[in-house]
């Protein structure tokens, strides 16, 4: 198993399929911040077409996507294999944990309390 950066947990790992990493589930647990705001990195080879059911169609391209919320994609990277996508997901998780990813730019309407908490958890300067 891949060593994950600080704060990240292996949430799901299907054999030869989808893999999900979750950031600080102890914080994003409904009591402090809503669980749907938990940063996650998804690895999968489903179609990214914008139509119903498209994600169920398997492709040759693997994706690693950092989500801050179900509809907020911050980083999207493509790979030729699941192994490369898993490595890419770990890299994305590390960059996020180290405060190297600008998550504010993904939002049209700022969520200052959320951003402040992410800044605190990642050591990122606003």
MISEMI-100067 format. One record per residue: x, y, z of N, C-alpha, C in turn; residue in three letters. Coordinates in pm, 1 decimal. Example, Ala and Ser with C-alpha at 12.3 -4.5 7.8 and 13.67 -1.06 7.14 Angstrom:
REM MISEMI-100067
(node (1319.0,-569.0,780.0),(1230.0,-450.0,780.0),(1320.0,-330.0,780.0),'ALA');
(node (1285.0,-225.0,708.0),(1367.0,-106.0,714.0),(1290.0,3.0,787.0),'SER');
***
This chain:
REM MISEMI-100067
(node (83.6,-118.0,0.0),(0.0,0.0,0.0),(88.2,124.6,0.0),'UNK');
(node (41.9,225.9,-65.9),(113.7,351.6,-75.6),(114.0,422.7,58.4),'UNK');
(node (228.0,479.8,96.2),(231.6,564.7,215.2),(163.1,695.6,181.2),'UNK');
(node (68.2,735.0,265.4),(-8.2,856.2,239.0),(47.7,973.7,317.7),'UNK');
(node (33.0,1094.0,263.5),(77.0,1213.3,334.8),(-1.5,1232.3,464.5),'UNK');
(node (54.4,1309.4,555.4),(-11.0,1336.9,682.9),(-152.8,1388.3,663.6),'UNK');
(node (-243.7,1335.3,743.7),(-382.3,1379.1,741.3),(-471.0,1302.0,645.5),'UNK');
(node (-413.0,1224.2,556.1),(-490.9,1150.8,454.9),(-512.6,1006.0,498.4),'UNK');
(node (-631.1,954.9,467.1),(-672.0,819.0,500.1),(-719.6,749.5,373.9),'UNK');
(node (-686.2,622.4,361.7),(-740.4,543.3,251.7),(-884.7,510.2,286.6),'UNK');
(node (-977.5,567.9,212.8),(-1119.6,555.7,241.8),(-1180.7,435.2,170.7),'UNK');
(node (-1133.8,409.7,49.4),(-1186.5,298.6,-29.8),(-1080.0,258.8,-132.3),'UNK');
(node (-1066.2,129.3,-155.3),(-968.9,81.8,-253.7),(-1020.7,-46.9,-316.2),'UNK');
(node (-1085.1,-33.7,-430.3),(-1138.9,-149.5,-501.6),(-1027.7,-210.9,-586.2),'UNK');
(node (-1018.1,-341.9,-582.1),(-916.1,-411.5,-660.4),(-928.9,-373.1,-808.2),'UNK');
(node (-824.6,-313.5,-862.9),(-820.9,-270.1,-1003.1),(-929.8,-168.7,-1038.6),'UNK');
(node (-986.2,-104.2,-938.4),(-1092.9,-6.9,-964.3),(-1070.1,122.9,-889.7),'UNK');
(node (-1178.1,179.4,-846.4),(-1178.1,310.7,-782.5),(-1100.1,308.6,-650.8),'UNK');
(node (-1037.2,421.7,-623.0),(-964.8,442.5,-497.2),(-1002.8,581.0,-447.7),'UNK');
(node (-1025.8,594.1,-317.3),(-1064.0,723.1,-260.6),(-977.0,751.4,-139.1),'UNK');
(node (-917.7,869.7,-138.3),(-842.7,918.1,-23.5),(-924.5,1029.0,42.8),'UNK');
(node (-925.0,1032.4,176.0),(-1001.3,1133.1,250.0),(-906.7,1210.2,341.7),'UNK');
(node (-926.8,1342.4,347.2),(-842.8,1429.2,429.8),(-912.0,1461.3,561.5),'UNK');
(node (-850.0,1426.5,667.8),(-891.8,1459.9,804.3),(-1039.2,1430.7,833.2),'UNK');
(node (-1081.2,1304.6,819.6),(-1220.6,1271.7,850.6),(-1258.0,1302.0,995.0),'UNK');
(node (-1158.6,1316.7,1082.2),(-1186.8,1354.1,1220.9),(-1238.0,1497.4,1232.1),'UNK');
(node (-1204.7,1582.1,1135.9),(-1248.9,1721.7,1136.6),(-1379.4,1738.4,1060.0),'UNK');
(node (-1388.6,1672.8,945.4),(-1506.1,1686.9,858.1),(-1605.1,1575.1,890.6),'UNK');
(node (-1670.9,1589.9,1005.5),(-1755.0,1483.4,1059.6),(-1892.2,1531.9,1104.3),'UNK');
(node (-1938.7,1640.3,1049.4),(-2070.2,1698.8,1079.9),(-2070.1,1786.6,1204.0),'UNK');
(node (-1989.1,1755.7,1305.2),(-1993.8,1839.4,1425.1),(-1917.4,1970.1,1405.5),'UNK');
(node (-1804.6,1965.5,1338.1),(-1727.5,2087.0,1313.8),(-1754.9,2142.3,1174.4),'UNK');
(node (-1740.3,2057.8,1074.9),(-1763.7,2095.6,935.8),(-1840.8,1982.0,868.8),'UNK');
(node (-1927.3,2013.9,775.6),(-2006.5,1908.6,709.8),(-1918.0,1805.6,640.4),'UNK');
(node (-1957.7,1680.0,650.2),(-1880.6,1571.3,589.0),(-1864.7,1590.5,438.8),'UNK');
(node (-1963.7,1649.6,372.4),(-1951.1,1669.6,227.1),(-1842.5,1771.0,191.1),'UNK');
(node (-1790.2,1842.1,290.2),(-1681.0,1937.4,265.6),(-1544.0,1874.4,290.5),'UNK');
(node (-1540.9,1745.6,320.0),(-1413.8,1678.6,343.6),(-1338.3,1666.7,211.4),'UNK');
(node (-1217.6,1720.1,205.2),(-1138.8,1704.5,83.2),(-1114.6,1556.5,53.8),'UNK');
(node (-1133.6,1518.8,-71.5),(-1114.0,1380.6,-114.0),(-1041.2,1379.0,-248.1),'UNK');
(node (-966.4,1273.4,-269.6),(-904.2,1249.5,-399.4),(-960.6,1117.6,-450.9),'UNK');
(node (-1023.0,1123.5,-568.0),(-1081.0,1005.9,-632.2),(-989.7,961.1,-745.6),'UNK');
(node (-968.8,830.9,-754.7),(-899.5,769.5,-867.8),(-1000.2,677.0,-933.5),'UNK');
(node (-1021.4,692.2,-1061.2),(-1110.9,602.8,-1136.1),(-1091.6,623.5,-1284.9),'UNK');
(node (-1148.0,531.5,-1361.3),(-1135.2,538.8,-1506.7),(-1272.5,550.7,-1572.5),'UNK');
(node (-1363.3,617.9,-1506.1),(-1494.8,642.4,-1564.4),(-1492.1,763.3,-1656.0),'UNK');
(node (-1583.7,766.3,-1748.3),(-1594.5,879.1,-1839.8),(-1622.5,1007.6,-1761.9),'UNK');
(node (-1566.9,1116.6,-1805.7),(-1591.1,1246.9,-1742.5),(-1691.2,1329.4,-1823.0),'UNK');
(node (-1758.7,1265.7,-1917.3),(-1859.7,1336.0,-1996.7),(-1970.8,1385.9,-1904.3),'UNK');
(node (-2026.0,1500.4,-1938.3),(-2128.4,1563.8,-1856.3),(-2268.2,1521.5,-1902.2),'UNK');
(node (-2300.1,1395.9,-1873.1),(-2434.3,1346.2,-1903.7),(-2467.7,1234.5,-1804.7),'UNK');
(node (-2595.1,1210.6,-1779.5),(-2634.0,1109.8,-1681.1),(-2575.6,972.2,-1712.6),'UNK');
(node (-2519.7,908.9,-1610.7),(-2465.4,774.9,-1625.0),(-2329.8,765.3,-1689.4),'UNK');
(node (-2273.1,876.1,-1733.4),(-2144.9,872.0,-1804.6),(-2032.3,814.5,-1718.8),'UNK');
(node (-2033.8,841.2,-1589.8),(-1924.9,793.2,-1504.8),(-1922.3,641.4,-1493.7),'UNK');
(node (-2029.0,574.5,-1532.3),(-2033.7,428.2,-1528.2),(-1964.2,365.7,-1648.7),'UNK');
(node (-1934.9,445.7,-1749.6),(-1868.0,397.0,-1870.7),(-1717.5,399.8,-1847.2),'UNK');
(node (-1653.5,285.5,-1854.4),(-1509.5,276.1,-1830.8),(-1431.7,321.3,-1954.1),'UNK');
(node (-1320.0,387.9,-1928.5),(-1232.0,436.0,-2035.5),(-1091.1,382.0,-2012.1),'UNK');
(node (-1002.0,406.6,-2105.9),(-862.3,367.5,-2089.8),(-785.3,470.7,-2008.7),'UNK');
(node (-842.3,588.1,-1993.4),(-777.6,696.2,-1919.5),(-819.4,691.9,-1773.0),'UNK');
(node (-721.0,697.4,-1686.2),(-745.7,703.0,-1542.2),(-734.5,847.9,-1496.0),'UNK');
(node (-813.3,884.0,-1396.0),(-815.4,1020.7,-1344.3),(-785.7,1021.2,-1195.0),'UNK');
(node (-720.1,1125.6,-1150.8),(-704.4,1155.4,-1008.1),(-760.2,1296.2,-992.1),'UNK');
(node (-864.8,1309.1,-909.2),(-934.6,1436.7,-895.7),(-945.5,1472.5,-748.2),'UNK');
(node (-900.4,1593.7,-715.0),(-917.1,1647.6,-579.6),(-1047.6,1725.3,-574.9),'UNK');
(node (-1138.3,1680.0,-488.4),(-1265.8,1748.5,-465.0),(-1262.6,1812.7,-327.4),'UNK');
(node (-1318.8,1934.0,-317.1),(-1340.8,1992.6,-185.7),(-1484.8,1972.7,-142.4),'UNK');
(node (-1572.4,1957.1,-238.8),(-1713.8,1928.0,-217.3),(-1755.6,1847.1,-339.7),'UNK');
(node (-1873.8,1787.1,-337.4),(-1911.3,1702.4,-451.1),(-1900.3,1769.3,-588.8),'UNK');
(node (-1923.3,1896.3,-599.9),(-1918.5,1964.3,-730.0),(-1797.8,2056.2,-746.8),'UNK');
(node (-1707.2,2057.2,-649.8),(-1592.1,2148.2,-654.9),(-1464.6,2068.1,-680.3),'UNK');
(node (-1420.8,2066.1,-806.0),(-1296.7,2000.0,-845.5),(-1184.8,2103.3,-843.7),'UNK');
(node (-1079.5,2072.1,-771.0),(-968.1,2166.2,-759.8),(-851.7,2124.2,-848.6),'UNK');
(node (-824.4,1996.2,-855.1),(-716.7,1943.4,-939.0),(-772.1,1822.7,-1014.5),'UNK');
(node (-746.8,1818.1,-1145.4),(-786.0,1704.3,-1228.1),(-663.9,1665.6,-1311.2),'UNK');
(node (-618.9,1542.5,-1294.1),(-504.0,1494.6,-1371.3),(-539.9,1361.7,-1436.6),'UNK');
(node (-482.6,1335.1,-1554.2),(-509.5,1213.0,-1630.0),(-384.2,1127.3,-1637.9),'UNK');
(node (-407.4,993.1,-1641.5),(-297.5,896.9,-1643.1),(-331.8,780.7,-1735.7),'UNK');
(node (-228.4,708.8,-1777.9),(-246.5,594.9,-1868.4),(-274.8,463.8,-1796.4),'UNK');
(node (-255.0,458.7,-1664.1),(-277.5,334.8,-1590.3),(-328.4,366.1,-1450.0),'UNK');
(node (-386.5,266.2,-1386.9),(-433.1,284.0,-1249.3),(-314.7,308.4,-1156.9),'UNK');
(node (-207.6,234.5,-1177.0),(-88.8,250.8,-1092.2),(-36.8,394.2,-1097.5),'UNK');
(node (-28.3,450.9,-1215.9),(17.5,589.5,-1229.4),(-81.9,686.6,-1164.6),'UNK');
(node (-211.6,657.6,-1178.1),(-313.8,743.8,-1117.7),(-307.9,737.1,-965.6),'UNK');
(node (-281.7,618.9,-910.0),(-267.8,605.0,-764.5),(-148.6,687.5,-716.3),'UNK');
(node (-36.5,678.4,-788.2),(80.3,760.4,-753.0),(47.5,909.2,-766.3),'UNK');
(node (-24.7,944.1,-872.8),(-64.3,1083.5,-893.2),(-156.0,1132.9,-783.1),'UNK');
(node (-247.3,1048.5,-738.2),(-338.4,1085.4,-628.8),(-260.8,1111.6,-500.6),'UNK');
(node (-161.3,1028.3,-474.1),(-78.5,1047.3,-354.7),(-0.7,1177.9,-364.4),'UNK');
(node (46.5,1210.6,-483.9),(116.5,1337.2,-505.5),(21.9,1456.2,-483.1),'UNK');
(node (-99.1,1448.2,-536.6),(-197.8,1555.0,-517.0),(-226.4,1571.4,-367.7),'UNK');
(node (-245.7,1459.3,-298.4),(-272.7,1464.4,-154.4),(-157.6,1530.8,-79.2),'UNK');
(node (-34.9,1499.0,-118.4),(81.3,1559.7,-54.6),(89.2,1709.2,-79.4),'UNK');
(node (65.0,1749.9,-203.7),(66.7,1894.0,-234.4),(-41.7,1967.4,-156.6),'UNK');
(node (-158.9,1904.7,-143.7),(-266.7,1966.9,-66.9),(-226.9,1978.7,80.0),'UNK');
(node (-178.1,1868.4,138.9),(-140.2,1867.4,280.2),(-29.8,1967.7,310.0),'UNK');
(node (55.9,1992.1,211.4),(166.4,2087.5,229.2),(126.4,2231.3,199.9),'UNK');
(node (-1.6,2254.0,168.2),(-48.8,2390.1,143.4),(-11.2,2445.1,7.5),'UNK');
(node (23.3,2357.6,-88.5),(68.5,2403.0,-220.1),(-44.7,2421.9,-321.5),'UNK');
(node (-165.4,2381.7,-287.1),(-276.5,2391.2,-382.2),(-367.6,2506.9,-344.1),'UNK');
(node (-396.2,2591.9,-440.7),(-484.4,2707.4,-420.3),(-629.9,2663.4,-435.8),'UNK');
(node (-694.6,2635.7,-323.9),(-834.3,2591.1,-328.4),(-931.7,2707.1,-335.7),'UNK');
(node (-891.0,2826.2,-296.8),(-981.5,2941.6,-300.5),(-1029.1,2974.0,-442.3),'UNK');
(node (-942.0,2956.5,-538.9),(-976.4,2993.4,-676.5),(-1085.1,2903.7,-736.7),'UNK');
(node (-1115.1,2790.6,-673.7),(-1218.1,2700.5,-725.4),(-1359.7,2747.6,-690.9),'UNK');
(node (-1369.2,2847.3,-605.3),(-1499.5,2894.8,-557.2),(-1535.8,3029.8,-616.2),'UNK');
(node (-1661.0,3043.2,-656.5),(-1712.4,3173.3,-700.7),(-1758.2,3255.0,-581.0),'UNK');
(node (-1814.5,3187.6,-481.1),(-1858.8,3252.8,-358.6),(-1769.6,3202.7,-245.5),'UNK');
(node (-1688.4,3290.2,-187.5),(-1595.1,3248.1,-82.5),(-1666.7,3188.6,38.6),'UNK');
(node (-1603.7,3090.0,99.0),(-1652.3,3027.7,223.0),(-1542.1,3046.5,325.4),'UNK');
(node (-1537.7,3164.6,383.2),(-1424.1,3204.5,466.0),(-1397.5,3112.7,584.6),'UNK');
(node (-1498.7,3068.3,657.4),(-1474.7,2979.1,771.7),(-1408.8,2849.0,725.8),'UNK');
(node (-1457.5,2797.6,615.3),(-1402.8,2674.7,557.6),(-1258.0,2697.1,513.4),'UNK');
(node (-1233.1,2805.4,441.3),(-1097.7,2835.8,395.9),(-1002.5,2852.4,513.5),'UNK');
(node (-1046.7,2920.3,618.3),(-961.4,2940.3,735.5),(-923.9,2806.5,798.9),'UNK');
(node (-1020.4,2713.7,805.0),(-991.4,2581.9,861.8),(-894.4,2504.8,772.9),'UNK');
(node (-914.3,2509.4,641.3),(-820.8,2442.8,550.5),(-681.5,2504.8,561.6),'UNK');
(node (-674.2,2636.6,574.1),(-545.0,2703.2,591.5),(-475.6,2652.4,717.5),'UNK');
(node (-552.8,2641.5,825.4),(-498.2,2593.2,951.0),(-446.9,2449.0,938.6),'UNK');
(node (-526.6,2362.8,875.5),(-490.1,2221.9,862.7),(-372.4,2197.0,769.0),'UNK');
(node (-355.9,2282.0,669.7),(-249.9,2263.1,569.9),(-129.7,2354.9,591.2),'UNK');
(node (-142.0,2449.7,681.8),(-32.5,2545.0,703.4),(-17.1,2644.8,591.3),'UNK');
(node (-122.4,2660.8,512.9),(-120.2,2750.4,396.2),(-147.5,2893.9,440.9),'UNK');
(node (-74.8,2984.5,384.8),(-97.9,3127.2,408.4),(-210.5,3175.0,317.4),'UNK');
(node (-308.8,3247.2,371.9),(-420.0,3297.4,288.1),(-375.1,3394.4,181.0),'UNK');
***
